[in-house]
Amino acid sequence: MPYRRTPRIEARLGASRDRIRAAALAVVAEQGYAGCSIAAVARRAGVATGSVYRHFPSKSDLVAEVFRVASQREVDAFTRAASPDRAAAESVAAVIETFAGRALRAPRMAYALLAEPVDPSVDAERLVFRRAYAAVLAEIISRGIAAGELPDQDVDVGAAALVGAIGEALVGPLAVGAGRPADPDPPGAPPQPVGPALPARTDAAADGRARAHLISHLIAFAQRSIGAVSDNA
């Protein structure tokens, strides 16, 4: 007779997987994928390495799971910001402010999601989520065209181009920011304790101004790209 897991065992295994996944998210938020070893995750979760392997047969499996969970959080926030009650220009501003603001407040995690070198399996996941971001932008552009707020254009090309341009514009600042501690408890991300080897942030106000400046430029670029505002505005 084949062995069947009882509900209690299933619940225990599910809780163990969740604990390991949360530990892996925290490790990536602090050290990026390079620091997300099976041993480091096991230590963070307070379990044996064999327990990690029971749920995730390889590091690439674990990293892919972390990527999916963290990326879905960002896509969900991006989607919520794209309110259909706003005009196209306002919706574009809201989604970019949300995406870039969250990224710049948690640069290690954001850099891992956007640009850190990873296994091909995770690169494939990146494409999936880039398409998800593009789909949200395509919906905004389509609504704007239908409402007469935007000129007629190739919606899919415009949306994909914006995703690529915004991501590329953030990579440099995120790479720099990944060497510093993130802000306390950024929305949607696990806490990111400051390790003793990390330099202290010396001018939070200047950092805030730099973020706001970058985000405002990204918004202006996006709005002009889709024709929401004229070049003379």
C-alpha positions in Angstrom: 0.0 0.0 0.0 1.6 3.3 -1.0 2.6 5.7 1.7 0.3 8.7 2.2 1.3 11.8 4.0 -1.2 12.9 6.7 -2.5 16.4 6.8 -0.3 17.1 9.8 2.8 16.0 8.0 1.8 18.1 4.9 1.3 21.1 7.1 4.7 20.6 8.7 6.4 20.3 5.4 4.6 23.3 4.1 5.7 25.4 7.1 9.3 24.2 6.6 9.3 25.2 3.0 7.8 28.6 3.8 10.5 29.1 6.5 13.3 28.2 4.1 11.9 30.4 1.4 11.6 33.3 3.8 15.2 32.8 4.9 16.3 32.7 1.3 14.5 35.9 0.5 16.2 37.6 3.5 19.6 36.3 2.4 19.2 37.6 -1.2 17.9 41.0 0.2 21.2 41.3 2.2 23.8 39.6 -0.1 22.3 39.1 -3.5 22.1 35.8 -5.3 25.9 35.3 -4.9 25.5 35.0 -1.2 22.4 32.8 -1.4 24.1 29.4 -0.8 22.3 26.4 0.6 24.4 26.6 3.7 23.6 30.3 4.3 19.9 29.7 3.8 19.9 26.7 6.2 21.7 28.8 8.9 19.2 31.6 8.4 16.2 29.3 8.6 17.7 27.3 11.5 17.5 24.0 9.7 20.0 21.4 8.4 21.2 21.7 4.8 19.5 18.4 4.1 16.2 20.0 5.0 16.8 22.7 2.3 17.6 20.1 -0.3 14.5 18.1 0.6 12.4 21.1 -0.7 14.8 22.5 -3.3 17.1 19.9 -5.0 19.6 22.5 -6.1 20.6 26.1 -5.5 19.2 27.1 -8.9 15.8 25.7 -7.8 15.9 27.7 -4.6 17.1 30.9 -6.4 14.3 30.5 -9.1 11.7 30.2 -6.3 13.1 33.3 -4.6 13.0 35.2 -7.9 9.4 34.2 -8.6 8.2 35.2 -5.1 10.0 38.5 -5.0 9.2 39.4 -8.6 5.5 38.6 -8.1 5.4 41.1 -5.2 6.8 43.8 -7.4 4.4 43.0 -10.3 1.5 43.1 -7.9 2.5 46.5 -6.6 3.0 47.7 -10.1 -0.4 46.5 -11.1 -2.1 48.1 -8.2 -0.6 51.4 -9.0 -2.1 51.3 -12.6 -5.5 52.4 -11.5 -8.0 52.5 -14.3 -9.5 55.6 -12.7 -6.5 57.7 -13.6 -5.6 59.4 -16.9 -2.9 57.7 -18.8 -0.2 60.2 -17.9 -1.1 59.8 -14.2 -1.1 56.0 -14.4 2.3 55.9 -16.0 3.7 58.3 -13.3 2.1 56.1 -10.6 3.5 52.8 -11.8 7.0 54.2 -12.4 7.1 56.0 -9.0 6.0 52.7 -7.4 8.4 50.5 -9.3 11.5 52.8 -9.1 10.7 53.9 -5.5 10.5 50.4 -4.2 13.6 49.4 -6.1 15.7 52.3 -4.8 14.6 51.6 -1.2 15.7 48.0 -1.4 18.6 48.1 -3.9 20.2 44.8 -3.2 17.0 42.9 -3.9 16.1 45.1 -6.8 19.5 44.6 -8.4 19.2 40.9 -7.9 15.8 40.9 -9.7 16.9 43.1 -12.5 20.5 42.6 -13.4 22.6 40.3 -11.1 24.2 37.4 -13.1 22.2 34.3 -12.5 21.6 30.8 -13.9 19.7 30.5 -17.2 16.6 29.2 -15.4 16.3 32.5 -13.5 17.0 34.5 -16.7 14.0 32.7 -18.2 11.9 33.8 -15.2 13.1 37.4 -15.8 11.6 37.3 -19.3 8.3 36.2 -17.9 8.1 39.0 -15.4 9.3 41.6 -17.9 6.4 40.6 -20.0 4.1 41.0 -17.0 5.3 44.6 -16.5 4.9 45.3 -20.2 1.4 44.0 -20.1 0.4 46.5 -17.4 2.0 49.4 -19.4 0.3 48.2 -22.6 -3.1 48.3 -20.8 -2.4 51.9 -19.7 -1.4 52.9 -23.2 -4.4 51.2 -24.8 -6.8 52.9 -22.4 -5.1 56.3 -23.1 -5.5 55.8 -26.9 -9.1 54.8 -26.5 -9.8 57.8 -24.3 -8.1 60.2 -26.8 -5.4 61.0 -24.3 -2.6 59.4 -26.3 -1.7 59.3 -30.0 -2.2 56.1 -31.9 0.9 53.9 -31.6 2.2 50.4 -31.4 1.1 49.5 -27.9 3.2 46.4 -27.4 6.4 47.9 -28.7 5.9 51.1 -26.6 5.3 49.1 -23.5 8.3 46.8 -24.0 10.5 49.7 -24.8 9.5 51.4 -21.5 10.2 48.3 -19.5 13.7 48.0 -21.0 14.5 51.7 -20.7 13.4 52.0 -17.1 15.2 48.9 -16.0 18.4 49.9 -17.7 18.2 53.4 -16.2 17.9 51.9 -12.7 20.7 49.3 -13.0 23.6 51.8 -12.3 22.0 53.4 -9.2 20.9 50.0 -7.9 24.4 48.6 -8.3 25.8 51.5 -6.3 23.0 51.2 -3.7 23.5 47.5 -3.4 26.7 48.2 -1.4 24.7 50.1 1.2 22.0 49.1 3.6 18.4 49.5 2.4 15.8 51.7 4.1 14.1 50.0 7.1 11.3 47.7 6.1 10.7 48.7 2.4 7.2 47.8 1.4 6.8 44.3 0.2 10.4 43.2 1.0 11.7 41.2 3.9 13.7 43.2 6.6 17.3 43.8 5.6 19.6 43.9 8.7 22.8 45.9 8.3 25.9 43.7 8.4 29.0 45.0 10.2 31.0 45.2 7.0 28.5 47.6 5.3 29.2 51.3 5.3 26.7 53.5 7.1 24.5 55.8 5.2 25.9 59.3 5.7 23.3 61.6 4.1 19.8 60.2 4.0 18.4 63.5 2.9 20.7 63.7 -0.1 19.8 60.1 -1.0 16.2 61.0 -0.9 16.7 64.0 -3.2 18.7 61.8 -5.6 15.9 59.2 -5.7 13.2 61.8 -6.3 15.3 63.4 -9.1 15.8 60.1 -10.8 12.2 59.1 -10.5 10.9 62.4 -11.8 13.2 62.1 -14.9 12.0 58.5 -15.5 8.4 59.7 -15.3 9.0 62.6 -17.7 10.8 60.3 -20.1 8.0 57.7 -20.1 5.2 60.3 -20.5 7.0 61.8 -23.5 7.7 58.4 -25.0 4.0 57.5 -25.2 2.9 61.0 -26.2 1.2 61.8 -22.9 3.0 65.2 -22.8 4.6 67.1 -25.6 8.4 67.8 -25.8 7.7 71.4 -25.1 5.8 70.7 -21.8 
